[in-house]
Amino acid sequence: MVATLDPGIALAYVAAAIAMAGGLIGTGIAQSGIGAAGMGVVAEKPERQGTVLFFLVIPETLFIFGFVVALIIMLGILKP
């Protein structure tokens, strides 16, 4: 017996993967700029380390949004 996959479900899997990848790529791009600028700030004013760390964590919400969208898509696939 050969298992087949519905094209609609296959496209939903691809959409979930794109949502995850988009969130991760966006987070990486945002953190690269913030990290470089943050290192310059910390080198000049070490007391600003907490503020720089806070700004470095903010782009992680892009990953969380991508994960939530992918999870919603995947849960939509599993419904009967």
Stockholm file with secondary structure:
# STOCKHOLM 1.0

chainA/1-80         MVATLDPGIALAYVAAAIAMAGGLIGTGIAQSGIGAAGMGVVAEKPERQGTVLFFLVIPETLFIFGFVVALIIMLGILKP
#=GR chainA/1-80 SS CCCCCCHHHHHHHHHHHHHHHHHHHHHHHHHHHHHHHHHHHHHHCGGGHHHHHHHHHTTHHHHHHHHHHHHHHHHHHHCC
#=GC SS_cons        CCCCCCHHHHHHHHHHHHHHHHHHHHHHHHHHHHHHHHHHHHHHCGGGHHHHHHHHHTTHHHHHHHHHHHHHHHHHHHCC
//
